[in-house]
Each structure stands twice: as C-alpha cells, then as structure tokens.
Amino acid sequence: MSFSPIQPGSTTAPSWTTGTLPTDTGDVQGTLGDHTVKALSTPPQGGLGEELRTAPEPTDGRPLQERTVTTAPQAPVGLRREALSTPTALRATVGEPKRDWKLFGITLLHRSSGYKEVLSKLDSFHRATGNDRPPAPPSTPEARKTYAEGQIARLSQELDELEHSCDAYVNGNTRHTHKDDIAQLKTQVQAQRAQLDELRAQVEQGGWPEGVSVADARAFAQHTPPLSLAETGAVLAELRTGGMSAGEQHAWIEKMLDLPLDGASLLHAAQLKMPDDLVRQYAGTGVPIRPETSGQTFNDGHLDPGGLQKLGSGAVNTVFKGDYTFDDGSHFTGVFKPSQTGGQPPEAVVASGISTERPAMEQRNVAVHKIDQHLGMGVVPRAEVGVHDVGGQQRMGLVMSFAPGQSPLKSGDVVQPLSPEKHQELSADPRLAKAYAQEKGFLDGRLVDGGIRLINSMEYEDFNEAGDIVTAHVEKSSVLDFDFSDPVLREKTTDLQWLDALCGQVDRHAQNYIIQRGPEGQVTGVTGIDNDFSFGSVLQDPNDVNGPAFKERTGAFKSPFNGCLLPQVVSSKTATALLALTPEKLAELMGPGLTPEEVAAAQNRLGIMQTHIRDLQAKEQVIDKTEDWGSERVGALLGNDPQALTELDRLRALPPTPEINRQIEALEDKICATSYIARESFALREAQRPGSPLFKPVLSVNDFR
C-alpha cells in the first residue's frame, strides 16, 4: 500500500475507528478507511515527524477519538553523551560484586550490598536518560517547559538517590576496598547535578526550545566548550531546515561533538553547509567559524581570472598571491597563506602563554589589524580569514595585503637591483660580481635578471646527535642604512611599538617590519608583518614583550621575546586614541577565538599603558607635529643617548673580565630595550664599526628603490 505525501504542518485526519493506545509509548494502532495503520507518537531512532506504517493484523481495543496528525520535523532522537560512568564501566574498574551466600534458596549473608546498591541506582539513572520523549512539534511553550522541568526533576531525583548510595558506600563498612572509585563517581554525580541545575535555570529564563530533548541538551552541554540551551536549539533548528535527513543530522552532530567548536561555530557551519574537512581545519586551528571568518569575502569566487599564483614554499607551507574583485567593484591584492597545524611550536609561543594545541594564529593577525584600524595608526597590513581551493582541497588560511618596502635587517641572500649599465659592466667577467659582493661584506655574488644576488648563506657538513653526517644551512644577516633620525620613520615605528605593547607582540625583530619610501627616497610609512605571536595570556605588563624585562619581573630563566619597553614619547594622536580605548571595546576588537585569560591580560596591559601615557603628558613628552619627531630631544627620548654609547666604548676598551662583560651586556640590553629606533640604530652602528664581532654587511637603502 502507499500514501500520498502529507505536506508539513498539521491537518485533521479521518476518524480512527478501532485500535489501541499503549500507555508506555503513546503509539496508536488501528484502522483508517480500509487499511490497518500504525502512527508513532515519537519517531524511531533518526526519524523525523510521524510515520504511518502498515500493521500485520488489527488489534482490538478501546475506541479512539479524532486526533491531529503532524508531520512537523523533530530533532534527532538518541543523542546520548554521558559524562557519568555506566554500570559496565564501573564494573570494569571496580570489578563484579560478590555473590550472596545462600543455602537452599535462603540468603545467609548479603555481600557487596553497598556496591550493588550503587550499581542499581546508576543503572536506574541511565535508564531514565534513555526514556526521554519530548512532545512532538508543533507544541506549545508551556508543554515544552512542562516536559523539560519534569524530565530534569526526574533525573535530579535519580542523581540524589545515586549520590546517597555513594555516600553510604564511602561512609559505611570500613572493609570497602574501592572507596576512592565510588568517591570519584560521586564527583561525577555532582557535576551532572550542576549541569541539570544550569539547564533548569535556562528553562526559567527563556523556556525550552522546540524540537530539543533533555538528552540532546545535556549532550551539547557536555561538549567542549559547552553549548547553552539557546545555542543547542538554534543548531538543531538549522539542521531541521537545512534539508538533511534524520540520519544525516544525527551523523553530523556526532561528528561535530567530537570537535572543540563553540555554539556559534556549530551554527554557522550548519548554515553554510561547510564540508567536514573544512570544519575540522577551523577546529584544529582554534579559529571560530563566523560570517567574517568563513571565506564569504576572500574565496575562489572573488579571485580574478588566473586564480591563486604560487609565490614560494617554505619549510612547512606554500604562499600564494591573489588578485580579488569584490561585489562592490573594489579590488584587492593579497597573499594567501594556508593554515597549518601540528609541529613543534616556537619557543616564544609557549613562553607567552599562547595555546599550542589551538593557537588561532589567523585570528590573532585579524585582531591586531582591527585594533590598528580602530586606533588610526595604519602600521599593520589588512588581515582576513579566507578559504581557497589548494590542490583540490578547500583550505582555510590567512589573507594579508602586500606590504612593499624593505626591512632594516635582512637574513640570507639579498637580490639588489642594478642599473642596466652596472649589470652590463659586471657581466663582462664572472669574477667582477663576486668582487662587488665581497666589497660589500657578502660571501659571493651572482648576476640575475635586473640585479645581483648577494650571497650571505652557506652550507656545510656536520654531525647530528646520532653521529650521522648531515648538511647544515646557515644564513648571515645584513643591515640597511636607513636614516633613523627621519621624523616619519621615528613616529610610525613608535606607533608600531605602542601597538605591539598593547597586543603583546613578542616577535617584533628588525625583519618583522617593513619601511616604505616614496619616489624621492623619503620615508612614507612603516608596516609590521607576521603579527600572530600576539595576545599571550602570560603577558600581564606591556613591558613583558621585552625579554630582559620579562625575566626581571617574572624570574624566568630566559625569554625568547623580541620587543622593547614602553616608549618614553608618544604622538598626540596615538595618545588620544589609546586613552579613549575602553576594556570592553578592546575585547570586542579582539573578537572570538581568543581565551578569556588572553582578553583579561590585554585589558590589564591597556590600563598600565594609559597610566604611562598620562605620565608622559605630565612630562610634556607628547609630540603634536610630525616634523618635531626629528629633533634631538625626541631622539634622546627614543634612546639615542651619546653618553651611553661613549660609556659602552669605554668598557669595551678595558681588559675583559666577567664583571666588565656583564656591564657591557647590561648596557647593550638597556640601549636596545628603549625603542625599535634605538635598537636598529645600534645594530647599524655595530655593523659599521670596524672590528665589531657583530659586523654585518651594510647595504644602501638607495639601492632598493
């Protein structure tokens, strides 16, 4: 037989003539017209709505009244995730209870009676959780609330009885040998009661959502992180309207509950019908799934013809260039770096308190960009989360705008542009390119199209820990001779230093920011790159980004950080913006994905910085005009202290002793900790100083226009 489909909603069915109404399930069986049918008041495992099925034979029973048949969808049934041990699990830990001593059917001695009572109450609780039948939608809010309160009260009563049996065991016979195990079970019971109390409170505040069973709500509440009742209802409602079958819904939920995603991420993943592999990438990195992080803007659909273009490959990742055109007609050129998980985390990540399991590095870059934009500094590139096809797989990653220019410090080989005349001159003899490079302090030189590759790296054979011969690669550094008295360079680099202090950026070395110059060679801006080592929860003080300061404050043995202390000077624009920033706004700008501890640490740093800025205002160390940043007074405030350099030269001229070396190291740390400007000026001075052990090749910035 067959039935015509019934459209979703409610409709009055023909009268049922005979049948039965089982009291334990509510299922109805009887005759409908010439057919024998059965209507299930609660769908089977994985079912949706009510099903009409043929019955083999009619069954006599009391007459049934006309009733309403509903085909409204219902949440998947049977989602069971228990944090409370089962009787089987407890037996596996504690063992089977001892048998009573009996003679001719008469019990002579009860054995393990306390343990048997615990097992009995534990089994009763799990039976109660399995007999969970919410009202089929559509149902009234009052009916749903009554159902939820009744089931919660029933489970609470079961837990009370179970806890009482645990107490009786622990506090009873002194010969009980598994009191610790039962005490641990009691702890689980108390956690389950707290969960039910929280559900009860949520019911009182907002009622009970449609299509959600108490079992499902408990399963989502036991998720990491736990979902609220409202979030659970939203996720299940989205699945019901998303076209999934009941079995698909159940399978999807079971997979998602294995992932550490918050409620909003689960909801957006369901709304976007995000592929499982992509959802797992978000879960693995710690980046939350939101409209702004789900690749709705930066995706293959917005790429210009030609798609992603490979820029290069590092040790663990490949970087791509993409040209985008958006719906409003605007254009953007950026770099896409697919996310990577696993591997050994850098020491600075661990020391700063960033999660090593789910570090959310992409979100940290985005947060730094948002804070930078809010403060009006403009010293970091635009950063967004994008999703692109890479090698046939959807990959989540970071999209950043290009940052043209040069860093004050370069590592490894450097390609220097050459004029056509100079290129032709050096190409006359291969030895000329090498001589040109060595004259600048490099190891070798090789001509390339439009320039010369200045070789500053080498490979050599060495022994590893196992005694095997391996090839080692070493890269030396070179310094660009920027004019660190330039007022724009001083102002923008100091702005970056303030931003780094607020964001807890612990890896701002001289290769992690880029200086832009105009056609005439004038400095036009500064851009900090690689902003993912930010917002560690350990960094309670903004000065903690400086390694020596962090060691002094915390007593740490060492610090891998590459930051400076709070500047002793600030622009009036930056001072105004930082003083106006509230802790609440800072948390909002940081966005989801960062831990409450990381947000609290950033807010603490903000408070210390605001106090420091007010102190600078009192000392008249706030600069109004850009041109004033080139003054000697500002240079001294930034750490350009001729007396300190003179003292350093005096110490170096003395016969070396452990004490002299300690004083030299302390003075070098002090000079380099003051500001990025002082640190890079000192590095350039050392590179140019004859006989310096820190001697590096010095390149002219004018060669890189």
Phi, psi and omega in degrees: 000165179212159178237148172287144181301140175263129183290149178305142182128200180238143177213150180279125182272161173300160182296139173273130186270312178220166177155185180236158177233085180303132185285339185274336183239336184082003179292145182243132179227135181180206181249143176228104187068234179265008186244151171262126185226166176225130178248129181264122180288334176232130185293157176289177179309121177081001184275162176235135175067194177262143178247144173253123182228150178286146176252147183297321182214147176289155179234131180290152177182189183285152179298149179245146180278161175303138182223168180263133176260128180243141175244016177297140184293157182229155182295153176304138181262146172094018178282099188241112177230098186261129172271351180268132182305146173272163175303322179297316180294321180293320177297323180296331181272311186269327183109173178284146176292153180286145179285146175291153176272124181230153176219117182054041177081359180258126181285119179268327183209123175279131180236145180054033183296321178295318180293320179297323178295319177299313179299320180296314180291325178294317178296322179297320179297314182293328174295322179294321179292331181280344180256065187242107184233097179289158177297137181289133179288154000282138178227161183281155176303325180294319180294320180293319180294318179298316178301310185297314181297322179294316180292320178296317179296320180297314180293324179296319178297318177300319180292322178301315181293323178294317179295322178299319179292325176295316179299318180298323179290311185294321184265003185268232186308127180293344181273358176299128189259357184233041181295324180296319180295318180289326176296322177294322176298320178299321177300320177296320179300315181295324177294321178293323178295318178299323178294316178295322177299320178294318177298318180299318179296321179292325177296318180297324184280318188227011182076189182244128184291154180288142174076018181239129174268161176297324178298318179293318179298321178292323179297316180289328178290337178270001176290160176243111358283157183293148177261141174287169179297320179295319179295320178299314179299321181293318180296313182293323178295320179296319178295321181295326182266359185269005177088005178281145170287168180300317179296321179293322177299311183298316180295321181296315181297316181300321178291318183291327180290348174275354184251142181280070180247141177283173185299318180296323178294317178298319180296313181291325177298321178291318180297321183274355185051047184291134179301147183303317182299322180290320177301319180294329177296315178298315181297321182290327181273337184092001178283125181289152177268113178222165178306322183280349180248003188263013178078022179288336179257310182261095181211178183297330181294337180259002177283143174292162178308137184110338175065206179286141178244126182293127178265323181170170181234135174261200183292326184231359187210157175245138183248142183234153173255140179223137173255123187246145169233124186262173186298331180276004179090355180285160182237156180205136175245126183216176179249130178253124179241105180301145181292148177231141176236162180084185181084172180281120181291145177300151183300323181295327178296312181296314185293331183273352177091017174281139179302133178269346180271316181224075190286343179054047183299322179298317181295328178294319175299316180297318181297317178299317179298316181296318179294318178302315181293320180296321180281348178074026182276313181069043184242010173224156181286160173297139182224129180219158174268130180234166178228123182223156174280120178232113180063033179083007180233137175291122183238133173271145179190189183258132173251124179233146175290152177296142177240093180289161177121196184228146175273151178297334182232135178241146180243134178080205183291149181230132174263115181256126177297147177232149173292155178305323181293315181292323179297318179293322180297315182286337181283352181293332182209126181305332181289338181292321179296318179295317180296321179299316181292316183292331177296331179271357178100008179267168183282324185198172178213139178224132181289139174229173180301120176079002182186200181225135175273114179272112188280122180227027179224160181209158175238144179209161180270140182213173179255136175271185184297333180276357181088007179274150177280126179231161178265122180257145181242128181236133177243126175270167183251159174224155187242139174263140187272062175295153175272100185280008170264358180299128185296321179293318179299318179295313184295311185289324177293324177290323173302316179298323179295320176296316180298317180298322179295318179294316184276355180068038179283117187254008185228041180267072173274180189288350176264358183255018166213155189234138181254127178262144177228152180275182183301331182266007178091358181284143178290131181244343181181171178224138181229120175275129181247171179052067186262023185279337180277059186231160171069028175297142185288342182285337189276084182277336182244138180298335178285352181293343180291346175271124185305304180301321179294320179296318179296320181293321183285321187259345184078013179297149182292321178207166179218130180268019188278150181236054179239181179237171177287170175301135180297154177265015179207150182209148176285152181297324179296314180292321179299315180298316182294319181290322179291332180277346183285126179264157176303323180293318179293323178299315178299320179296318181293325178295330174074182180285163176105338177260150188283158175303326179294322179291321177295316180298321179295318179296319178295325177293319178297320179300316180299318179294320180295320180295322175297318179296321180294319178297325176294321177294323177298319179295329180270003181058044178249032174251126188258128183271319188250142181299320184296335180289345179291345179273003184284160178296325181297315179294321178301320179292321178295330178278356176109005177279081188252102181301326181295322179294320179293322178295318178295323179296316179296323179296316180295321181293334181280347180280157174301131184292133172223164178305321181290318178298316179298322178296318179294321178297313181297319180295321180290321176298317178298319181296316180297314186284341182277346187291313183196163174298322179299313180295319181297313182287327175297319180293320178297320178294319178299316181293323180294329182271350183281120179300136178079003181291135176293344178262018185301131177227156172300141179248127180251146177277130179297336180292344178279357185237027178290000000 
